[in-house]
Structure formats: structure tokens, C-alpha cells
Amino acid sequence: MSEFGDHEAIEPPADIMMARLDGILDDFASAVADASTVSHAVRIDRIARSEKLRAVNAAVQAAESIRFAQS
């Protein structure tokens, strides 16, 4: 199964955060194939937000890993 587009039947998410992350992942997978025309300013804003998302994702992943290790 690829990370982009191929979906197999899986159980629903165990909590609200996982459901939200699944929605975000689906949106981003769609954005990869989106070839719509937008201004350079919009692309710059998207890139900036993508960088912020990368940083927040790293922090969330680290926090979850620490909580897992502590449990």
C-alpha cells in the first residue's frame, strides 16, 4: 500500500487526534497531485506553513516518543 492514495479497509482511528491526522494526511496526499495555478505569493506562504508544520510535527513526534518510553 502506498502512502498516497491507495486505501485499504482499516479500523477507525482509536482517538480524535489520530482521526485529525488521518484527515490531514489525506489532504496533503491530494495536494501533491494538485496542479492548479496559484500566485508565487501563495506558493511562498504554503512553503512557509509547510516548514512550520515540519517543526511542529517533529515536536509532537518527540513528545509522543517520550510519553511512550515513560509509560
Summary of the structure (lengths in Angstrom):
residues: 71
radius of gyration: 15.4
end to end distance: 30.9
largest distance: 47.6
contacts: 114
relative contact order: 0.07
helix: 69%
strand: 0%
